[in-house]
Amino acid sequence: MIPLHPQRVPGEPEALRWIIPAGTLPCTGVPAGVPGPLAALLADGTLGRVVVEPGAVVTCLGAGRGWGTEVAPVRTALHAALADPGGWVAGGGGTDGARDDDVRLRGAVREVLAGAVGDFARSHGGGIELVGVDGGVVTVRLAGACHGCPAAWLTLHRRLERELRRRHPGLVGVREVGAR
């Protein structure tokens, strides 16, 4: 049985991100088809949407549903669906899943920069500004004392990137653009 670990999705109370081993599923984004047990929950309205991320499956409840009563059936259906990776059919080439993923990642970046990582940079007279998120790549600009600091790489990768990977397994990477 593939291990599942549920995480809340910040700002989306109807969603749970189920952490799974990377490479478990053959596709990412909004699948065009999922194996029977999960398809049944989509068909009966228990789930409104399923999105596959690298290392996770995000399940969003249908209208009027709550995790208090639905978490067990969703977990059971997801275990059965993960046992059938061939039953997962890649979406029709649309980018809505990727766009949604970038929106969630942008939210995670804002939270992290408003919290401990941003506080750390500010405590040293610097700052980290979000420039953009595209395809799972976060682009930032170092400001103040952070720009040109020899320890900036450690702050970006050991603090910012590590915390973003913890919150959003679909992160591809963090890159810096020149300071203004």
NUZANU-746808 format. One record per residue: chain; residue number from 0; x, y, z of N, C-alpha, C in turn. Coordinates in nm, 3 decimals. Layout:
BEGIN
{'A',NUM,{X,Y,Z},{X,Y,Z},{X,Y,Z}};
...
***
This chain:
BEGIN
{'A',0,{0.085,-0.118,0.000},{0.000,0.000,0.000},{0.090,0.125,0.000}};
{'A',1,{0.062,0.217,-0.088},{0.139,0.340,-0.100},{0.104,0.431,0.019}};
{'A',2,{0.206,0.483,0.088},{0.178,0.569,0.204},{0.117,0.703,0.159}};
{'A',3,{0.020,0.750,0.237},{-0.045,0.879,0.211},{-0.032,0.965,0.336}};
{'A',4,{0.000,1.090,0.316},{0.006,1.184,0.428},{-0.073,1.309,0.387}};
{'A',5,{-0.190,1.335,0.450},{-0.268,1.453,0.411},{-0.214,1.582,0.472}};
{'A',6,{-0.219,1.689,0.393},{-0.184,1.823,0.439},{-0.294,1.919,0.398}};
{'A',7,{-0.324,2.015,0.483},{-0.416,2.121,0.446},{-0.353,2.206,0.337}};
{'A',8,{-0.436,2.266,0.253},{-0.389,2.357,0.151},{-0.423,2.497,0.199}};
{'A',9,{-0.322,2.582,0.228},{-0.350,2.715,0.281},{-0.449,2.792,0.193}};
{'A',10,{-0.551,2.848,0.257},{-0.650,2.929,0.186},{-0.755,2.849,0.111}};
{'A',11,{-0.748,2.716,0.117},{-0.845,2.631,0.048},{-0.896,2.523,0.144}};
{'A',12,{-0.994,2.557,0.230},{-1.042,2.461,0.330},{-1.107,2.337,0.269}};
{'A',13,{-1.151,2.344,0.144},{-1.214,2.229,0.079},{-1.112,2.132,0.020}};
{'A',14,{-0.984,2.167,0.027},{-0.879,2.086,-0.039},{-0.787,2.020,0.063}};
{'A',15,{-0.744,1.900,0.028},{-0.637,1.830,0.101},{-0.533,1.787,0.000}};
{'A',16,{-0.406,1.808,0.034},{-0.295,1.762,-0.049},{-0.244,1.633,0.015}};
{'A',17,{-0.253,1.523,-0.059},{-0.209,1.393,-0.012},{-0.068,1.369,-0.063}};
{'A',18,{0.030,1.370,0.025},{0.169,1.352,-0.014},{0.192,1.203,-0.045}};
{'A',19,{0.251,1.177,-0.161},{0.280,1.041,-0.205},{0.425,1.037,-0.254}};
{'A',20,{0.482,0.919,-0.266},{0.620,0.913,-0.319},{0.627,0.970,-0.461}};
{'A',21,{0.729,1.051,-0.486},{0.748,1.110,-0.619},{0.758,0.999,-0.723}};
{'A',22,{0.699,1.023,-0.840},{0.704,0.927,-0.950},{0.600,0.817,-0.942}};
{'A',23,{0.509,0.825,-0.844},{0.407,0.722,-0.829},{0.309,0.724,-0.946}};
{'A',24,{0.274,0.843,-0.993},{0.175,0.856,-1.100},{0.240,0.902,-1.230}};
{'A',25,{0.182,0.863,-1.344},{0.243,0.892,-1.473},{0.212,1.030,-1.530}};
{'A',26,{0.131,1.110,-1.460},{0.092,1.240,-1.515},{0.082,1.343,-1.405}};
{'A',27,{0.079,1.471,-1.443},{0.053,1.580,-1.349},{-0.055,1.667,-1.410}};
{'A',28,{-0.111,1.754,-1.326},{-0.219,1.842,-1.369},{-0.354,1.779,-1.340}};
{'A',29,{-0.456,1.829,-1.406},{-0.591,1.776,-1.389},{-0.605,1.656,-1.482}};
{'A',30,{-0.620,1.535,-1.425},{-0.628,1.417,-1.511},{-0.759,1.411,-1.589}};
{'A',31,{-0.752,1.354,-1.709},{-0.874,1.334,-1.789},{-0.951,1.213,-1.738}};
{'A',32,{-0.883,1.124,-1.667},{-0.948,1.007,-1.610},{-0.871,0.955,-1.492}};
{'A',33,{-0.945,0.901,-1.393},{-0.885,0.841,-1.275},{-0.947,0.704,-1.254}};
{'A',34,{-0.878,0.614,-1.182},{-0.932,0.480,-1.159},{-1.067,0.483,-1.087}};
{'A',35,{-1.143,0.375,-1.105},{-1.280,0.359,-1.059},{-1.320,0.417,-0.925}};
{'A',36,{-1.255,0.381,-0.814},{-1.301,0.430,-0.685},{-1.297,0.583,-0.673}};
{'A',37,{-1.194,0.643,-0.727},{-1.184,0.788,-0.723},{-1.281,0.851,-0.823}};
{'A',38,{-1.298,0.787,-0.938},{-1.395,0.834,-1.038},{-1.536,0.833,-0.979}};
{'A',39,{-1.567,0.734,-0.897},{-1.700,0.726,-0.836},{-1.724,0.844,-0.742}};
{'A',40,{-1.621,0.886,-0.668},{-1.636,1.002,-0.578},{-1.652,1.132,-0.656}};
{'A',41,{-1.589,1.140,-0.772},{-1.609,1.257,-0.859},{-1.750,1.255,-0.916}};
{'A',42,{-1.796,1.138,-0.956},{-1.928,1.125,-1.018},{-2.041,1.155,-0.920}};
{'A',43,{-2.025,1.114,-0.793},{-2.135,1.136,-0.697},{-2.127,1.272,-0.628}};
{'A',44,{-2.024,1.353,-0.662},{-2.015,1.488,-0.607},{-1.939,1.497,-0.476}};
{'A',45,{-1.891,1.385,-0.424},{-1.809,1.391,-0.302},{-1.687,1.477,-0.330}};
{'A',46,{-1.623,1.453,-0.445},{-1.510,1.535,-0.488},{-1.551,1.620,-0.606}};
{'A',47,{-1.502,1.743,-0.607},{-1.528,1.831,-0.718},{-1.413,1.835,-0.817}};
{'A',48,{-1.293,1.800,-0.769},{-1.175,1.811,-0.854},{-1.061,1.732,-0.794}};
{'A',49,{-0.976,1.678,-0.881},{-0.853,1.609,-0.842},{-0.742,1.669,-0.928}};
{'A',50,{-0.630,1.704,-0.864},{-0.515,1.758,-0.935},{-0.392,1.678,-0.892}};
{'A',51,{-0.314,1.632,-0.988},{-0.192,1.557,-0.959},{-0.074,1.652,-0.965}};
{'A',52,{0.004,1.652,-0.858},{0.127,1.730,-0.851},{0.244,1.631,-0.843}};
{'A',53,{0.364,1.675,-0.870},{0.477,1.586,-0.847},{0.484,1.557,-0.697}};
{'A',54,{0.466,1.433,-0.658},{0.473,1.396,-0.517},{0.347,1.422,-0.436}};
{'A',55,{0.234,1.447,-0.501},{0.110,1.471,-0.427},{-0.012,1.460,-0.517}};
{'A',56,{-0.126,1.434,-0.453},{-0.256,1.441,-0.520},{-0.341,1.536,-0.436}};
{'A',57,{-0.395,1.639,-0.499},{-0.482,1.733,-0.429},{-0.626,1.695,-0.460}};
{'A',58,{-0.704,1.674,-0.352},{-0.846,1.643,-0.368},{-0.926,1.761,-0.313}};
{'A',59,{-1.024,1.806,-0.390},{-1.110,1.917,-0.350},{-1.252,1.865,-0.336}};
{'A',60,{-1.311,1.891,-0.222},{-1.446,1.843,-0.196},{-1.549,1.911,-0.285}};
{'A',61,{-1.658,1.839,-0.311},{-1.771,1.895,-0.383},{-1.850,1.987,-0.291}};
{'A',62,{-1.942,2.061,-0.348},{-2.024,2.155,-0.272},{-2.100,2.084,-0.161}};
{'A',63,{-2.102,2.147,-0.043},{-2.177,2.095,0.069},{-2.112,1.979,0.142}};
{'A',64,{-1.991,1.943,0.107},{-1.921,1.831,0.171},{-1.821,1.884,0.273}};
{'A',65,{-1.790,1.801,0.373},{-1.693,1.840,0.476},{-1.596,1.728,0.504}};
{'A',66,{-1.473,1.764,0.538},{-1.370,1.663,0.561},{-1.399,1.575,0.681}};
{'A',67,{-1.480,1.623,0.776},{-1.512,1.542,0.894},{-1.573,1.408,0.859}};
{'A',68,{-1.656,1.405,0.754},{-1.721,1.280,0.714},{-1.660,1.220,0.588}};
{'A',69,{-1.585,1.296,0.513},{-1.539,1.249,0.382},{-1.393,1.204,0.377}};
{'A',70,{-1.315,1.235,0.479},{-1.172,1.203,0.471},{-1.148,1.052,0.458}};
{'A',71,{-1.222,0.970,0.533},{-1.200,0.824,0.527},{-1.235,0.766,0.390}};
{'A',72,{-1.354,0.799,0.333},{-1.383,0.745,0.199},{-1.286,0.795,0.091}};
{'A',73,{-1.241,0.920,0.102},{-1.145,0.973,0.003},{-1.012,0.900,0.018}};
{'A',74,{-0.966,0.880,0.141},{-0.840,0.808,0.164},{-0.848,0.667,0.105}};
{'A',75,{-0.959,0.597,0.131},{-0.977,0.460,0.082},{-0.976,0.457,-0.071}};
{'A',76,{-1.050,0.548,-0.132},{-1.057,0.554,-0.279},{-0.921,0.590,-0.339}};
{'A',77,{-0.851,0.681,-0.273},{-0.720,0.722,-0.324},{-0.619,0.608,-0.314}};
{'A',78,{-0.622,0.532,-0.203},{-0.533,0.415,-0.192},{-0.559,0.318,-0.308}};
{'A',79,{-0.687,0.290,-0.335},{-0.721,0.197,-0.443},{-0.677,0.254,-0.578}};
{'A',80,{-0.697,0.384,-0.600},{-0.660,0.447,-0.727},{-0.508,0.448,-0.747}};
{'A',81,{-0.434,0.468,-0.640},{-0.288,0.470,-0.651},{-0.231,0.332,-0.681}};
{'A',82,{-0.306,0.229,-0.646},{-0.263,0.092,-0.677},{-0.280,0.059,-0.825}};
{'A',83,{-0.347,0.149,-0.899},{-0.372,0.131,-1.042},{-0.317,0.251,-1.120}};
{'A',84,{-0.184,0.271,-1.126},{-0.130,0.389,-1.194},{-0.167,0.395,-1.342}};
{'A',85,{-0.194,0.281,-1.406},{-0.234,0.281,-1.546},{-0.373,0.338,-1.568}};
{'A',86,{-0.452,0.349,-1.462},{-0.588,0.404,-1.473},{-0.591,0.556,-1.471}};
{'A',87,{-0.477,0.619,-1.447},{-0.469,0.766,-1.446},{-0.439,0.812,-1.588}};
{'A',88,{-0.527,0.894,-1.644},{-0.512,0.940,-1.782},{-0.478,1.089,-1.779}};
{'A',89,{-0.369,1.125,-1.847},{-0.326,1.265,-1.852},{-0.435,1.352,-1.911}};
{'A',90,{-0.441,1.476,-1.863},{-0.539,1.572,-1.912},{-0.517,1.603,-2.059}};
{'A',91,{-0.612,1.670,-2.118},{-0.611,1.696,-2.261},{-0.518,1.805,-2.307}};
{'A',92,{-0.409,1.830,-2.234},{-0.312,1.929,-2.280},{-0.340,2.069,-2.233}};
{'A',93,{-0.450,2.090,-2.159},{-0.479,2.222,-2.105},{-0.380,2.258,-1.996}};
{'A',94,{-0.368,2.387,-1.966},{-0.271,2.431,-1.865},{-0.339,2.475,-1.737}};
{'A',95,{-0.471,2.450,-1.722},{-0.539,2.495,-1.602},{-0.477,2.437,-1.477}};
{'A',96,{-0.440,2.308,-1.479},{-0.378,2.246,-1.363},{-0.247,2.314,-1.328}};
{'A',97,{-0.164,2.340,-1.428},{-0.036,2.406,-1.404},{-0.057,2.548,-1.355}};
{'A',98,{-0.153,2.619,-1.412},{-0.183,2.755,-1.370},{-0.232,2.757,-1.226}};
{'A',99,{-0.322,2.663,-1.191},{-0.371,2.652,-1.053},{-0.255,2.624,-0.959}};
{'A',100,{-0.164,2.537,-1.001},{-0.049,2.501,-0.918},{0.039,2.624,-0.894}};
{'A',101,{0.061,2.706,-0.997},{0.141,2.827,-0.980},{0.071,2.926,-0.887}};
{'A',102,{-0.061,2.933,-0.892},{-0.135,3.022,-0.803},{-0.116,2.977,-0.658}};
{'A',103,{-0.126,2.846,-0.634},{-0.105,2.795,-0.498},{0.039,2.818,-0.453}};
{'A',104,{0.134,2.798,-0.543},{0.275,2.821,-0.509},{0.299,2.967,-0.477}};
{'A',105,{0.240,3.058,-0.555},{0.254,3.202,-0.528},{0.205,3.234,-0.388}};
{'A',106,{0.092,3.175,-0.348},{0.039,3.197,-0.213},{0.135,3.146,-0.107}};
{'A',107,{0.195,3.030,-0.131},{0.291,2.975,-0.036},{0.414,3.065,-0.024}};
{'A',108,{0.461,3.119,-0.136},{0.577,3.209,-0.134},{0.544,3.332,-0.051}};
{'A',109,{0.428,3.390,-0.074},{0.389,3.510,0.002},{0.385,3.482,0.152}};
{'A',110,{0.330,3.366,0.190},{0.324,3.329,0.332},{0.464,3.316,0.391}};
{'A',111,{0.552,3.248,0.320},{0.687,3.224,0.370},{0.765,3.355,0.380}};
{'A',112,{0.750,3.442,0.281},{0.822,3.570,0.285},{0.764,3.664,0.390}};
{'A',113,{0.637,3.650,0.423},{0.577,3.731,0.529},{0.612,3.675,0.667}};
{'A',114,{0.661,3.551,0.670},{0.692,3.485,0.797},{0.840,3.480,0.828}};
{'A',115,{0.883,3.364,0.878},{1.018,3.348,0.933},{1.130,3.377,0.834}};
{'A',116,{1.116,3.333,0.708},{1.224,3.356,0.611},{1.238,3.504,0.580}};
{'A',117,{1.126,3.572,0.559},{1.131,3.716,0.535},{1.183,3.792,0.657}};
{'A',118,{1.138,3.748,0.776},{1.186,3.811,0.900},{1.337,3.797,0.913}};
{'A',119,{1.389,3.679,0.877},{1.533,3.656,0.884},{1.607,3.755,0.793}};
{'A',120,{1.562,3.769,0.670},{1.628,3.861,0.576},{1.617,4.005,0.627}};
{'A',121,{1.500,4.043,0.676},{1.481,4.180,0.726},{1.567,4.207,0.850}};
{'A',122,{1.590,4.105,0.932},{1.670,4.124,1.054},{1.815,4.159,1.022}};
{'A',123,{1.856,4.131,0.899},{1.992,4.162,0.856},{1.997,4.283,0.763}};
{'A',124,{1.887,4.357,0.757},{1.883,4.477,0.674},{1.856,4.452,0.527}};
{'A',125,{1.802,4.335,0.496},{1.775,4.301,0.357},{1.630,4.265,0.335}};
{'A',126,{1.606,4.206,0.221},{1.472,4.163,0.188},{1.472,4.071,0.067}};
{'A',127,{1.364,3.996,0.056},{1.345,3.907,-0.059},{1.210,3.943,-0.119}};
{'A',128,{1.209,3.984,-0.245},{1.086,4.025,-0.313},{1.046,3.920,-0.416}};
{'A',129,{0.919,3.883,-0.417},{0.867,3.790,-0.517},{0.854,3.863,-0.650}};
{'A',130,{0.915,3.809,-0.753},{0.905,3.865,-0.888},{0.797,3.791,-0.966}};
{'A',131,{0.797,3.657,-0.956},{0.698,3.581,-1.029},{0.708,3.432,-1.003}};
{'A',132,{0.606,3.360,-1.050},{0.602,3.214,-1.042},{0.555,3.165,-1.179}};
{'A',133,{0.633,3.076,-1.239},{0.597,3.024,-1.370},{0.646,2.880,-1.382}};
{'A',134,{0.552,2.790,-1.403},{0.588,2.650,-1.422},{0.656,2.588,-1.302}};
{'A',135,{0.620,2.635,-1.182},{0.680,2.580,-1.061},{0.812,2.643,-1.022}};
{'A',136,{0.860,2.740,-1.102},{0.985,2.810,-1.072},{0.951,2.945,-1.010}};
{'A',137,{1.006,2.969,-0.891},{0.985,3.095,-0.819},{1.103,3.186,-0.850}};
{'A',138,{1.073,3.308,-0.894},{1.177,3.406,-0.922},{1.167,3.516,-0.817}};
{'A',139,{1.281,3.546,-0.753},{1.284,3.648,-0.649},{1.396,3.747,-0.679}};
{'A',140,{1.387,3.861,-0.612},{1.491,3.965,-0.621},{1.538,3.992,-0.479}};
{'A',141,{1.669,3.992,-0.460},{1.725,4.025,-0.330},{1.740,4.176,-0.320}};
{'A',142,{1.703,4.230,-0.205},{1.707,4.374,-0.185},{1.790,4.407,-0.061}};
{'A',143,{1.829,4.534,-0.051},{1.903,4.581,0.066},{2.032,4.504,0.087}};
{'A',144,{2.059,4.469,0.211},{2.184,4.402,0.247},{2.194,4.261,0.189}};
{'A',145,{2.081,4.203,0.150},{2.085,4.068,0.092},{2.150,4.068,-0.046}};
{'A',146,{2.131,4.177,-0.123},{2.190,4.184,-0.256},{2.342,4.187,-0.243}};
{'A',147,{2.408,4.089,-0.303},{2.554,4.083,-0.299},{2.610,4.015,-0.175}};
{'A',148,{2.525,3.976,-0.082},{2.572,3.910,0.041},{2.621,3.769,0.009}};
{'A',149,{2.736,3.730,0.059},{2.788,3.596,0.032},{2.698,3.485,0.088}};
{'A',150,{2.619,3.515,0.189},{2.531,3.414,0.250},{2.393,3.410,0.184}};
{'A',151,{2.369,3.493,0.084},{2.237,3.499,0.022},{2.195,3.366,-0.039}};
{'A',152,{2.290,3.294,-0.097},{2.257,3.163,-0.156},{2.200,3.071,-0.049}};
{'A',153,{2.261,3.071,0.069},{2.212,2.987,0.179},{2.070,3.028,0.220}};
{'A',154,{2.046,3.158,0.227},{1.912,3.205,0.263},{1.811,3.162,0.159}};
{'A',155,{1.844,3.176,0.031},{1.749,3.139,-0.074},{1.723,2.990,-0.079}};
{'A',156,{1.826,2.910,-0.067},{1.809,2.767,-0.090},{1.791,2.686,0.038}};
{'A',157,{1.860,2.721,0.144},{1.847,2.644,0.268},{1.728,2.690,0.352}};
{'A',158,{1.685,2.812,0.333},{1.570,2.860,0.410},{1.445,2.869,0.322}};
{'A',159,{1.450,2.957,0.220},{1.331,2.979,0.138},{1.292,2.853,0.061}};
{'A',160,{1.384,2.797,-0.017},{1.349,2.682,-0.100},{1.310,2.561,-0.014}};
{'A',161,{1.379,2.537,0.094},{1.347,2.423,0.181},{1.205,2.437,0.237}};
{'A',162,{1.170,2.557,0.284},{1.036,2.577,0.340},{0.929,2.568,0.231}};
{'A',163,{0.958,2.619,0.112},{0.861,2.608,0.003},{0.840,2.463,-0.039}};
{'A',164,{0.944,2.383,-0.042},{0.929,2.241,-0.077},{0.845,2.168,0.028}};
{'A',165,{0.860,2.209,0.153},{0.780,2.148,0.259},{0.631,2.180,0.240}};
{'A',166,{0.602,2.302,0.201},{0.464,2.346,0.185},{0.404,2.313,0.048}};
{'A',167,{0.490,2.304,-0.053},{0.443,2.287,-0.189},{0.538,2.195,-0.266}};
{'A',168,{0.512,2.064,-0.261},{0.605,1.969,-0.324},{0.622,1.987,-0.474}};
{'A',169,{0.533,2.064,-0.539},{0.545,2.087,-0.682},{0.647,2.192,-0.721}};
{'A',170,{0.716,2.250,-0.622},{0.818,2.350,-0.651},{0.928,2.289,-0.737}};
{'A',171,{0.961,2.358,-0.847},{1.071,2.314,-0.933},{1.202,2.374,-0.882}};
{'A',172,{1.200,2.502,-0.847},{1.321,2.565,-0.798},{1.300,2.713,-0.769}};
{'A',173,{1.401,2.774,-0.709},{1.402,2.917,-0.677},{1.520,2.978,-0.751}};
{'A',174,{1.494,3.090,-0.820},{1.604,3.158,-0.888},{1.598,3.307,-0.856}};
{'A',175,{1.712,3.370,-0.866},{1.725,3.512,-0.835},{1.747,3.591,-0.962}};
{'A',176,{1.684,3.709,-0.969},{1.711,3.803,-1.078},{1.792,3.917,-1.020}};
{'A',177,{1.853,3.999,-1.106},{1.935,4.110,-1.060},{1.858,4.208,-0.975}};
{'A',178,{1.927,4.274,-0.884},{1.865,4.374,-0.795},{1.833,4.501,-0.872}};
{'A',179,{1.738,4.570,-0.822},{1.707,4.698,-0.888},{1.761,4.813,-0.810}};
***
